[in-house]
């Protein structure tokens, strides 16, 4: 597994998860996952977490095809501390996404509750067909507008202010700007991209003794190469 360690101490580590890797295997299925790597390399995590038998050390998760920064707790005290930080929205999560078309306004907040679509595992903002509905807020800012042929795109910096499953993907799709390559919510061409263009660029949080810490991961090579085919159209 091509997993790089961005930070490590006795209490936690921060990794750069590659796209295509599950955080943990679905119930009843034995698929390679990040938790397999963790148990092999950091066996102490097997007793850490709310569900250590399935999610050892996992404080938060990334979708299978989302790459980027993830935090792993190495002991229960640290897990409880960071769980509280996430619940109280003290952790600043920043993502980079490429979405279809030109977003206007260039910055704002998407605020739409998200629920589980009845009879499926898919999430939705259409509440009449949903259950387990929770509030969801996503802040965004356009980095630059791009073009490819006759199509327009927006490269955006995104900060989810809540932590719902598939939140960023659903919110952008709901305003008519799905993430490029998103096969579940996008319903557009993939443009040859084998994954969706969503990368967890950084995490920023407070440590008990040393204050704020920010850890970042560059865009993976496949996304950097993919962007080279686009022309910049500025922020007009």
Order of alpha helices (4+ residues) and beta strands (2+ residues): beta-beta-alpha-alpha-beta-alpha-beta-beta-beta-beta-beta-beta-beta-alpha-beta-beta-alpha-beta
